[in-house]
């Protein structure tokens, strides 16, 4: 185990210990002990549905790119990808690398085209999450009395995420302009410090990868529209996890509470911490949002623990089982 992994595990434990430490341990035990198991199961089921819809999106992109992959194999690769996103210290990119590798090596698909569909898949996920959160946040702000601090957080996060993503999309579409612009930036930086050729190549490769992913998306207008709609469905089921977890601990779900919790969870997922999911940085952000809304600390920590059980722990079990099965099949094929 290398130093980076140890450090990330340490940060994860500190965040979890800090969250639990903020709560009244007696109250926390009582809340978790009385949690409705049906709501907990439905929360995990909602997350599973979200990933399934996400796999359907990839199937559309695979078909548009004229690759051949059965949906059951697609689903296995996506669940395995989510497993690696949770357990590897690569800020959610480890799963995509594993998926691209297995798509090429195990299912004999074209490496470049396969990677482009995965990039396109990630673009749809980011775009639908940003768009859905922006629309929901604006609706919540206009229809309900939102505390000023939450109003600022929602507006800043959603607008900056959406605008930033549009800028990145432009860079991906205008590939010649983007590479020239990147070269100018490198030359400017080069006046103060050395920019290695390896770094230049890495940036240009990422730009080209993004451009190829956009090409897959824009190849068919129908695929783009259906992918976006399915992306919003997946976004809904992901955020429904937080609502069901809140319901599990006896929280009252009025329309306002539903929208607040839904928006909090969605906003927390948009903030780019650059840390892998297992670290728990999103949970810390979510706890801060809950606290700002006046939710009791013990209740908010209980909800966060249930969310982690329904998402990360559940995906470690399910995604890990799928990953092991893919590995065993590989061993049999070699034999």
DOSE-661739 format. One record per residue (C-alpha): x, y, z; residue in one letter. Coordinates in steps of 0.05 Angstrom, whole numbers. Example, Ala and Ser with C-alpha at 12.3 -4.5 7.8 and 13.67 -1.06 7.14 Angstrom:
+--------+--------+--------+---+
!      X !      Y !      Z ! r !
+--------+--------+--------+---+
!    246 !    -90 !    156 ! A !
!    273 !    -21 !    143 ! S !
+--------+--------+--------+---+
END
This chain:
+--------+--------+--------+---+
!      X !      Y !      Z ! r !
+--------+--------+--------+---+
!      0 !      0 !      0 ! X !
!     32 !     65 !    -22 ! X !
!     35 !    131 !     16 ! X !
!    -20 !    164 !    -23 ! X !
!    -70 !    108 !     -8 ! X !
!    -51 !    110 !     66 ! X !
!    -59 !    185 !     68 ! X !
!   -128 !    182 !     34 ! X !
!   -151 !    127 !     82 ! X !
!   -128 !    170 !    140 ! X !
!   -167 !    230 !    113 ! X !
!   -228 !    186 !    104 ! X !
!   -225 !    161 !    176 ! X !
!   -214 !    232 !    202 ! X !
!   -275 !    258 !    164 ! X !
!   -319 !    201 !    188 ! X !
!   -293 !    208 !    260 ! X !
!   -305 !    283 !    256 ! X !
!   -376 !    275 !    232 ! X !
!   -392 !    223 !    285 ! X !
!   -357 !    266 !    337 ! X !
!   -403 !    324 !    321 ! X !
!   -464 !    282 !    337 ! X !
!   -490 !    259 !    404 ! X !
!   -468 !    186 !    404 ! X !
!   -528 !    163 !    444 ! X !
!   -577 !    199 !    398 ! X !
!   -540 !    174 !    336 ! X !
!   -545 !    101 !    360 ! X !
!   -618 !    109 !    375 ! X !
!   -634 !    141 !    308 ! X !
!   -595 !     88 !    268 ! X !
!   -625 !     32 !    311 ! X !
!   -695 !     55 !    296 ! X !
!   -683 !     68 !    221 ! X !
!   -736 !     38 !    176 ! X !
!   -703 !    -21 !    140 ! X !
!   -751 !    -16 !     81 ! X !
!   -729 !     56 !     67 ! X !
!   -656 !     35 !     72 ! X !
!   -668 !    -22 !     22 ! X !
!   -706 !     26 !    -24 ! X !
!   -649 !     75 !    -19 ! X !
!   -599 !     22 !    -44 ! X !
!   -649 !      0 !    -97 ! X !
!   -656 !     72 !   -121 ! X !
!   -580 !     78 !   -129 ! X !
!   -579 !     12 !   -167 ! X !
!   -633 !     38 !   -214 ! X !
!   -593 !    101 !   -226 ! X !
!   -532 !     61 !   -247 ! X !
!   -576 !     16 !   -291 ! X !
!   -603 !     77 !   -328 ! X !
!   -532 !    102 !   -334 ! X !
!   -515 !     36 !   -367 ! X !
!   -573 !     45 !   -416 ! X !
!   -543 !    112 !   -436 ! X !
!   -477 !     77 !   -451 ! X !
!   -513 !     25 !   -492 ! X !
!   -542 !     81 !   -536 ! X !
!   -472 !    110 !   -545 ! X !
!   -442 !     42 !   -561 ! X !
!   -496 !     31 !   -614 ! X !
!   -484 !    100 !   -643 ! X !
!   -410 !     84 !   -648 ! X !
!   -426 !     17 !   -681 ! X !
!   -393 !    -25 !   -628 ! X !
!   -423 !    -93 !   -608 ! X !
!   -434 !   -106 !   -534 ! X !
!   -493 !   -143 !   -502 ! X !
!   -530 !   -101 !   -450 ! X !
!   -516 !   -153 !   -396 ! X !
!   -442 !   -145 !   -409 ! X !
!   -449 !    -70 !   -411 ! X !
!   -484 !    -72 !   -343 ! X !
!   -428 !   -115 !   -314 ! X !
!   -375 !    -67 !   -338 ! X !
!   -412 !     -7 !   -311 ! X !
!   -422 !    -38 !   -242 ! X !
!   -349 !    -59 !   -241 ! X !
!   -329 !     12 !   -261 ! X !
!   -369 !     41 !   -203 ! X !
!   -335 !     -8 !   -156 ! X !
!   -266 !     17 !   -177 ! X !
!   -289 !     89 !   -173 ! X !
!   -307 !     77 !   -100 ! X !
!   -245 !     39 !    -78 ! X !
!   -188 !     69 !   -118 ! X !
!   -152 !    135 !   -100 ! X !
!   -161 !    167 !   -169 ! X !
!   -219 !    215 !   -158 ! X !
!   -270 !    172 !   -196 ! X !
!   -228 !    161 !   -259 ! X !
!   -203 !     91 !   -240 ! X !
!   -268 !     59 !   -261 ! X !
!   -267 !     89 !   -330 ! X !
!   -196 !     63 !   -342 ! X !
!   -217 !     -7 !   -320 ! X !
!   -279 !     -4 !   -364 ! X !
!   -239 !     18 !   -425 ! X !
!   -188 !    -38 !   -413 ! X !
!   -240 !    -93 !   -405 ! X !
!   -280 !    -67 !   -464 ! X !
!   -219 !    -75 !   -508 ! X !
!   -185 !   -137 !   -478 ! X !
!   -244 !   -179 !   -456 ! X !
!   -297 !   -159 !   -507 ! X !
!   -250 !   -145 !   -566 ! X !
!   -277 !    -75 !   -583 ! X !
!   -238 !    -20 !   -617 ! X !
!   -195 !     16 !   -565 ! X !
!   -202 !     87 !   -592 ! X !
!   -277 !     83 !   -606 ! X !
!   -290 !     49 !   -540 ! X !
!   -253 !    102 !   -502 ! X !
!   -292 !    156 !   -539 ! X !
!   -359 !    126 !   -518 ! X !
!   -335 !    125 !   -446 ! X !
!   -315 !    199 !   -450 ! X !
!   -383 !    214 !   -482 ! X !
!   -416 !    175 !   -426 ! X !
!   -381 !    217 !   -374 ! X !
!   -400 !    281 !   -410 ! X !
!   -474 !    263 !   -409 ! X !
!   -469 !    246 !   -335 ! X !
!   -437 !    313 !   -318 ! X !
!   -483 !    353 !   -363 ! X !
!   -547 !    321 !   -338 ! X !
!   -525 !    330 !   -265 ! X !
!   -507 !    403 !   -276 ! X !
!   -570 !    419 !   -315 ! X !
!   -617 !    382 !   -268 ! X !
!   -587 !    414 !   -206 ! X !
!   -589 !    484 !   -237 ! X !
!   -662 !    477 !   -257 ! X !
!   -682 !    447 !   -190 ! X !
!   -642 !    499 !   -151 ! X !
!   -674 !    557 !   -188 ! X !
!   -743 !    527 !   -177 ! X !
!   -729 !    518 !   -103 ! X !
!   -703 !    589 !    -96 ! X !
!   -763 !    621 !   -132 ! X !
!   -817 !    580 !    -97 ! X !
!   -792 !    572 !    -25 ! X !
!   -758 !    613 !     29 ! X !
!   -685 !    590 !     25 ! X !
!   -635 !    615 !     78 ! X !
!   -587 !    666 !     47 ! X !
!   -524 !    623 !     58 ! X !
!   -557 !    565 !     22 ! X !
!   -581 !    611 !    -33 ! X !
!   -509 !    633 !    -46 ! X !
!   -482 !    562 !    -44 ! X !
!   -534 !    536 !    -92 ! X !
!   -526 !    593 !   -141 ! X !
!   -450 !    594 !   -140 ! X !
!   -441 !    518 !   -146 ! X !
!   -494 !    505 !   -199 ! X !
!   -479 !    565 !   -243 ! X !
!   -403 !    557 !   -240 ! X !
!   -410 !    483 !   -254 ! X !
!   -456 !    493 !   -313 ! X !
!   -418 !    552 !   -343 ! X !
!   -352 !    517 !   -332 ! X !
!   -378 !    455 !   -367 ! X !
!   -403 !    496 !   -426 ! X !
!   -333 !    527 !   -433 ! X !
!   -301 !    458 !   -432 ! X !
!   -351 !    434 !   -484 ! X !
!   -329 !    492 !   -529 ! X !
!   -256 !    472 !   -520 ! X !
!   -274 !    401 !   -540 ! X !
!   -312 !    422 !   -602 ! X !
!   -259 !    472 !   -627 ! X !
!   -201 !    423 !   -623 ! X !
!   -153 !    461 !   -669 ! X !
!   -165 !    526 !   -631 ! X !
!   -159 !    490 !   -564 ! X !
!    -92 !    458 !   -580 ! X !
!    -64 !    525 !   -604 ! X !
!    -91 !    559 !   -541 ! X !
!    -59 !    505 !   -498 ! X !
!      7 !    515 !   -533 ! X !
!      4 !    590 !   -519 ! X !
!     -9 !    576 !   -446 ! X !
!     50 !    528 !   -444 ! X !
!     95 !    580 !   -476 ! X !
!     73 !    631 !   -425 ! X !
!     85 !    584 !   -367 ! X !
!    152 !    565 !   -399 ! X !
!    178 !    635 !   -386 ! X !
!    176 !    621 !   -311 ! X !
!    185 !    546 !   -306 ! X !
!    199 !    487 !   -351 ! X !
!    140 !    451 !   -383 ! X !
!    159 !    380 !   -402 ! X !
!    141 !    349 !   -468 ! X !
!    105 !    294 !   -431 ! X !
!     59 !    346 !   -399 ! X !
!     44 !    378 !   -466 ! X !
!     28 !    310 !   -497 ! X !
!    -17 !    292 !   -438 ! X !
!    -58 !    356 !   -445 ! X !
!    -65 !    348 !   -520 ! X !
!    -85 !    275 !   -512 ! X !
!   -139 !    295 !   -462 ! X !
!   -165 !    349 !   -509 ! X !
!   -167 !    300 !   -567 ! X !
!   -201 !    247 !   -523 ! X !
!   -254 !    298 !   -503 ! X !
!   -263 !    318 !   -576 ! X !
!   -274 !    246 !   -597 ! X !
!   -324 !    236 !   -541 ! X !
!   -363 !    296 !   -565 ! X !
!   -361 !    269 !   -636 ! X !
!   -395 !    206 !   -612 ! X !
!   -449 !    248 !   -577 ! X !
!   -461 !    293 !   -637 ! X !
!   -463 !    237 !   -688 ! X !
!   -537 !    227 !   -677 ! X !
!   -585 !    280 !   -651 ! X !
!   -633 !    226 !   -627 ! X !
!   -578 !    192 !   -587 ! X !
!   -559 !    259 !   -555 ! X !
!   -631 !    276 !   -536 ! X !
!   -648 !    206 !   -508 ! X !
!   -582 !    204 !   -471 ! X !
!   -596 !    271 !   -437 ! X !
!   -666 !    250 !   -418 ! X !
!   -641 !    184 !   -389 ! X !
!   -585 !    222 !   -355 ! X !
!   -637 !    264 !   -319 ! X !
!   -674 !    200 !   -298 ! X !
!   -609 !    172 !   -270 ! X !
!   -596 !    238 !   -235 ! X !
!   -665 !    235 !   -203 ! X !
!   -654 !    165 !   -175 ! X !
!   -585 !    181 !   -149 ! X !
!   -611 !    241 !   -110 ! X !
!   -673 !    203 !    -87 ! X !
!   -624 !    162 !    -45 ! X !
!   -616 !    221 !      3 ! X !
!   -691 !    231 !      9 ! X !
!   -704 !    158 !     25 ! X !
!   -647 !    158 !     76 ! X !
!   -678 !    219 !    109 ! X !
!   -746 !    183 !    109 ! X !
!   -712 !    122 !    140 ! X !
!   -695 !    160 !    203 ! X !
!   -766 !    187 !    210 ! X !
!   -756 !    253 !    175 ! X !
!   -819 !    288 !    152 ! X !
!   -820 !    294 !     76 ! X !
!   -859 !    356 !     58 ! X !
!   -850 !    383 !    -12 ! X !
!   -801 !    435 !     14 ! X !
!   -760 !    383 !     52 ! X !
!   -760 !    338 !     -8 ! X !
!   -732 !    393 !    -53 ! X !
!   -683 !    418 !     -1 ! X !
!   -653 !    348 !     11 ! X !
!   -653 !    332 !    -63 ! X !
!   -617 !    398 !    -79 ! X !
!   -567 !    391 !    -22 ! X !
!   -547 !    322 !    -45 ! X !
!   -542 !    343 !   -117 ! X !
!   -502 !    406 !   -101 ! X !
!   -454 !    366 !    -56 ! X !
!   -440 !    319 !   -115 ! X !
!   -424 !    378 !   -161 ! X !
!   -369 !    408 !   -118 ! X !
!   -302 !    383 !   -146 ! X !
!   -261 !    360 !    -87 ! X !
!   -213 !    319 !   -130 ! X !
!   -216 !    262 !    -79 ! X !
!   -241 !    191 !    -90 ! X !
!   -310 !    173 !    -65 ! X !
!   -288 !    131 !     -6 ! X !
!   -254 !    191 !     28 ! X !
!   -321 !    221 !     47 ! X !
!   -310 !    293 !     25 ! X !
!   -380 !    295 !     -6 ! X !
!   -410 !    273 !     60 ! X !
!   -373 !    329 !     97 ! X !
!   -402 !    380 !     47 ! X !
!   -471 !    350 !     54 ! X !
!   -466 !    353 !    130 ! X !
!   -448 !    427 !    126 ! X !
!   -509 !    440 !     80 ! X !
!   -555 !    403 !    128 ! X !
!   -527 !    442 !    188 ! X !
!   -538 !    508 !    151 ! X !
!   -611 !    489 !    140 ! X !
!   -621 !    476 !    214 ! X !
!   -626 !    400 !    212 ! X !
!   -604 !    369 !    279 ! X !
!   -532 !    346 !    276 ! X !
!   -546 !    274 !    300 ! X !
!   -601 !    267 !    248 ! X !
!   -557 !    294 !    191 ! X !
!   -500 !    247 !    210 ! X !
!   -548 !    188 !    212 ! X !
!   -574 !    206 !    143 ! X !
!   -503 !    212 !    116 ! X !
!   -484 !    143 !    145 ! X !
!   -546 !    112 !    112 ! X !
!   -529 !    145 !     46 ! X !
!   -459 !    116 !     49 ! X !
!   -487 !     47 !     64 ! X !
!   -536 !     51 !      6 ! X !
!   -485 !     76 !    -44 ! X !
!   -412 !     61 !    -29 ! X !
!   -418 !      0 !     15 ! X !
!   -472 !    -30 !    -29 ! X !
!   -430 !    -18 !    -92 ! X !
!   -369 !    -48 !    -59 ! X !
!   -410 !   -112 !    -47 ! X !
!   -449 !   -114 !   -113 ! X !
!   -395 !    -83 !   -157 ! X !
!   -341 !   -124 !   -123 ! X !
!   -380 !   -188 !   -137 ! X !
!   -389 !   -169 !   -210 ! X !
!   -315 !   -152 !   -215 ! X !
!   -295 !   -219 !   -185 ! X !
!   -340 !   -255 !   -234 ! X !
!   -309 !   -218 !   -293 ! X !
!   -241 !   -237 !   -266 ! X !
!   -259 !   -311 !   -257 ! X !
!   -285 !   -312 !   -329 ! X !
!   -220 !   -283 !   -353 ! X !
!   -181 !   -338 !   -316 ! X !
!   -225 !   -391 !   -348 ! X !
!   -214 !   -361 !   -417 ! X !
!   -139 !   -363 !   -407 ! X !
!   -142 !   -435 !   -384 ! X !
+--------+--------+--------+---+
END
